[in-house]
Amino acid sequence: MDKPTPSSLLARARPADLVRAPFPHLVLDDALPAAELAPLLAEVPGYEAVSWRGNRQSNRRFPYAARRILADPAMAAWHAFVRRHVSPAFLAEAAALFGPLRRRLPPALEAALAVPERLETGLLEVDDPVRVPLLQDCRLEINTPVTGAASSVRGPHLDTPNRLFSLLWYLRRPEDDSTGGDLQLWRWRARPRDLQRYEIDEGELELVSTVPYALNRLVVFWNVPEALHGVSPRAPTPHQRQYLFVTAEVSQDLF
């Protein structure tokens, strides 16, 4: 018997649920049915498996890209799920969710999104961006335990300007009793400048809202120059912070 197709993380997302301030975004709890979540959570690797043995760096982010997940026999429960979320159909879902609120793409890509079954996409770190101009990823991101002073893994910033959207799906383990590590959403106090800085000084910004780091909570936004976000400081903890990051990128900057 064929296995059922994995649910989309956006299956219950509706345009009416979008929050417009400080930029259009969606927060969705219980994004995936519990029966589908459990086997995925059980196979999330420890930080040493995605970084290096003996790693002792405090509160550092390590990505585990889709290509690595799909090649990892210890993550078999993830394989069909990842393929579902690096498909043209999922990309079209994300674009449709934001509709007229999202930043428009170059005409050829915009037209292709309207017919996702004809849309050609590739995989980040696998396909040539010259041959395939639209690349997707569905990667785990692990933040190592905080062994020193409280710190933020990354302060306020904008994502790279060639990215179409960012989706974060939090996979906090039930035993994780740490504090901090929440998503902070910011707005510019004045006219935006120098958008490609790695981090932006909080003095230029105003904190608008905080989305707590919680199991099975999803946050998604279309990448625009107003989409300022960062992670609140984490207190010392032996627990790793873990989430899935889903995105798509093009070969040229969009802002």
SVG drawing of the C-alpha trace seen along z (x, -y; Angstrom):
<svg xmlns="http://www.w3.org/2000/svg" viewBox="-10 -58 46 60">
<polyline fill="none" stroke="black" stroke-width="0.4" points="0.0,0.0 1.3,-3.4 2.1,-5.8 -0.1,-8.8 1.2,-12.1 2.6,-14.2 0.5,-17.2 1.6,-20.6 2.6,-22.9 0.4,-25.5 -2.6,-23.2 -4.6,-25.3 -3.1,-28.7 -5.6,-31.2 -5.0,-34.7 -7.6,-36.1 -5.3,-35.0 -2.4,-37.1 -1.2,-39.8 -0.1,-43.0 2.0,-44.7 4.9,-45.2 4.9,-43.3 2.6,-40.7 3.1,-37.4 1.3,-34.4 1.6,-32.6 -0.1,-29.2 -0.2,-26.8 -0.6,-23.0 0.6,-23.4 1.0,-19.6 -1.3,-16.9 0.2,-15.2 0.4,-11.8 2.6,-13.2 4.6,-15.4 5.7,-12.6 7.9,-10.5 9.6,-13.6 10.4,-15.0 11.8,-11.6 14.4,-11.8 15.7,-15.4 19.4,-14.9 21.5,-16.2 23.7,-19.3 26.9,-17.2 25.5,-15.2 25.0,-18.4 28.1,-20.2 31.1,-18.2 32.0,-15.8 33.2,-17.6 31.7,-21.0 31.5,-23.2 30.5,-26.6 27.8,-28.3 24.5,-29.2 25.7,-28.8 23.4,-27.9 24.1,-24.9 21.9,-24.1 21.2,-20.6 20.1,-21.1 17.4,-19.2 20.1,-17.4 21.6,-16.1 18.3,-15.1 17.4,-13.2 20.7,-11.3 20.5,-10.5 19.1,-6.9 18.5,-7.8 15.9,-10.4 13.7,-8.2 10.5,-9.7 11.6,-13.1 12.2,-12.1 8.7,-12.4 8.0,-15.4 11.0,-17.3 10.2,-16.5 6.7,-17.8 8.1,-21.1 10.6,-21.6 8.0,-21.1 6.7,-23.7 3.3,-23.0 4.4,-24.2 6.0,-27.3 2.8,-28.1 0.9,-27.6 3.2,-30.1 2.8,-32.7 -1.0,-32.3 -1.2,-32.7 0.3,-36.2 -1.4,-37.1 -1.4,-40.9 0.5,-41.6 3.7,-40.0 6.5,-41.6 6.0,-40.8 8.6,-38.8 10.2,-39.3 7.4,-38.8 8.7,-35.3 8.7,-33.9 5.4,-35.5 3.8,-33.9 5.4,-30.5 3.9,-30.6 0.4,-30.8 1.0,-27.3 2.9,-25.4 2.8,-22.1 5.0,-23.8 7.3,-25.5 10.8,-24.1 12.6,-24.4 15.8,-22.9 17.4,-22.2 19.8,-24.5 23.3,-23.1 22.5,-20.6 21.3,-22.3 23.1,-25.0 21.3,-28.4 22.3,-29.4 20.4,-26.5 17.6,-26.4 16.9,-30.0 14.6,-29.1 16.0,-26.9 14.2,-25.6 15.3,-24.3 13.7,-22.6 16.4,-22.4 16.7,-21.8 18.5,-24.5 20.0,-23.7 21.2,-26.2 23.6,-24.7 23.2,-24.8 24.0,-28.0 27.1,-27.3 28.2,-30.9 26.3,-34.1 22.8,-34.6 23.0,-35.5 21.1,-35.9 21.9,-33.5 21.1,-36.4 19.8,-39.9 17.5,-42.0 18.2,-41.5 16.7,-41.1 17.0,-37.9 19.1,-37.8 17.4,-39.9 17.2,-37.0 15.0,-35.0 11.3,-34.8 9.8,-33.8 10.9,-32.4 9.0,-29.7 10.1,-28.7 8.4,-25.6 9.4,-25.3 10.3,-21.8 10.9,-22.5 11.2,-19.3 8.8,-18.8 11.7,-18.6 13.1,-21.9 12.6,-24.2 14.9,-27.0 14.0,-30.7 14.4,-33.0 15.0,-32.0 11.7,-33.6 11.2,-35.3 11.1,-39.1 9.4,-41.2 10.7,-44.7 9.9,-47.9 12.1,-50.7 12.0,-53.9 13.0,-55.9 13.6,-55.3 15.4,-51.9 19.1,-52.1 21.9,-49.6 19.5,-46.6 22.3,-44.0 23.8,-44.3 24.2,-41.0 22.5,-42.6 20.9,-45.9 21.3,-48.1 18.3,-47.9 18.5,-51.7 17.3,-52.0 14.3,-49.8 11.2,-49.4 10.2,-46.0 6.5,-45.3 5.8,-41.7 7.3,-38.5 6.4,-35.0 7.3,-32.4 9.4,-29.4 6.9,-26.6 6.4,-23.1 4.5,-22.8 4.2,-26.6 4.8,-28.0 5.7,-31.5 5.9,-32.5 6.5,-35.8 7.2,-37.0 10.7,-38.6 10.4,-42.4 12.6,-45.2 10.2,-45.7 10.5,-42.0 12.9,-42.7 13.2,-39.8 15.6,-38.4 15.9,-36.0 15.6,-37.0 18.5,-36.1 18.6,-32.6 19.6,-32.0 22.2,-29.2 20.7,-25.8 21.8,-22.3 19.0,-22.1 19.4,-22.8 17.0,-25.1 15.6,-23.4 13.3,-24.3 12.7,-23.6 13.4,-26.4 11.6,-26.3 12.5,-28.8 13.0,-29.5 15.7,-31.7 16.3,-33.2 19.5,-34.1 19.1,-37.9 18.4,-40.3 14.8,-41.5 15.4,-44.6"/>
</svg>
